[in-house]
């Protein structure tokens, strides 16, 4: 039965905190996909995965602009969020379900729909007000991601020959 982790070794290794792997640089790449392809080749050749690291150098923050942000998009987003919150609320309180004097259950879909419409309207109003107060800051939607300008595949110095041999056998 394989041992998944050795708690004593992990505790010793994590005492100093995370550190940048040092060793022999097998390859340097301008994008992550090429570096991970080299790691895949090493693993296919039965090289121990725990001895390989991909180190990103010269990190930068890339912000990609997705779309323009206007009142229509803000209102639609608020309505959708409000609708989902209203749906959860309506289900939790049992909106539209009533119990008669004789214990008979009755369902009134108009009450259920009213909760959804009102909550969508409140969500829309909230988002429009929030956007109008912060409109001068940003007029677009974007996503941010850290990216390195180059990537190195690193193995321990004592494993360099075995790694180069593994890469040679897969190529």
N, C-alpha and C positions, 0 to 999 in steps of 0.2 A: 504494500500500500504506500503510495508516494506521500511524502510530507509536504504539505502546502506551504507552511511558513515555520520559521524557527524564531520564536518570540525573543529569545535571548539575543540572537544576532540582530534582529530588527530593532530592539531597544537600544543596543550599542550604536547601531548605524544612525538612528534618529536622534541621539543625544545631542549631537553638534548641529542639528538642523539640516535643511536641504543644502546641497553644495553642487557646484558645477562639475560634471564628470570630466576627468582628465585622463589622458592616455594617448594612444596612437590614433591619428585621424585617417580613417580608411578612404574618405572621399568628402569633397566639398561641393555643395550644390546651390543653385540660385532659387530653387523652389522645393517645397516640402515633399511633393509627390515623388520627385527623383530620389530624395534621401530615403523615403519610406520604401521605395522599390528596392534599394540596396539592402535595407534591413530585411525585407521579404526574401531576397535571394539568400542572405545569410541563414535565416531561419529554415528555409527549404533544404539547406545543406547541413541541417542538424547542428548549427552553431547555437550555443546556449544564449537564449534571448535576454537573460538577466545581465549579460556582459556587454550589451549594445545600448548606446544612447544616441539620440539625435539632439544636437545642441544648436539652437537658433542663435545667431549672432546679429548684432546691430538691430535690435527691435525697434519697430516704428508702429504707430497707431494709424490704421487706415480706416477712414470713414467713407462709406459708400452711400451716396444719395439715392434713395428709392423713388420718391415722388414728391410732388408739390403738396403742401398742406394748406387746405382752405376750409371754409366754413362747412361746405357740403360733406367733405370727408370726415371732419370732426363730428358733425351732427350724426352721420351714419354710424360711425364707430360708437358714439355714446348711446344711440338707440339700440344697437346690438347688445352692448354691455348691459344696459338697463333691462332689455328683454330677458336675457339669461338670468339676471339677478331676480327679476320679477317671477320668472318661471320657478326658480328654486323657492322663493318666498310663497308663491301660490300653492305649490305642492305641500310645503311644510305646514301652512295654516289650513289647508283643505278648502281653498277658495272655490265656491260654486257647489259645495256639497252641504246639504242641510238635512237634519234629522227631524221628521215630523213627530207630532204628539203620540202617534201609535208606534214609534220606533222605525218607521220606514225611511229609507235613504232616498233623497231626491238630488238630482244633479242639474245645476243651472250653468250651462257653458258660458252664458253672457257675463256672469260674475268673474269667472276664470279669465276670460278674454279681457275684461275691463282691467284686471290687475296687471296683465301683461302690457296692455296699451299705456296705462298710466306709468308703469315703471320704465317703459321704453321712452316715454316723453320726459320723465324726470332725468334719465340718463343722458338724453340728448341735450336738455337744457343745461345740465351740469357741465357737460363737455364744452358746449358753446361758450358758457360764461368763463370757464377756465381758459379756453383758447383766447378769448378776447382780452383777458388780462395779461396773457403772456405772448401775444402776437408779435410784438416787436423783437422778441428774442430769436425765433426761428420760424421760417415759413416752409419747411420741408421735413420729410421723414428720412431718417438715415439709420444705418447700423454701423457699429464700430467693432473692429477686430484687430488684435495685435498680430503683426506679421514680422518675420525676420527678413533681413536682406540676403542672408546666406545661411545655409544649414550644413553642419558637419556631422558625419557618422563617426562616433568615437568608440573604441574598444580599449580595455586595459592593455598596457604595454606588453605584458607577458602573454596575451592572447592574440597579438597582432599577426604572427605567422600563421596561426590556425585560421584566423579570419580571412587572410589573403588566400590561403589554400582553399577555404570553403567557397570564396567568390570565384576562384579559378575553376573549381569543379562544376559550378552551376552554369557559368557563362557558356 
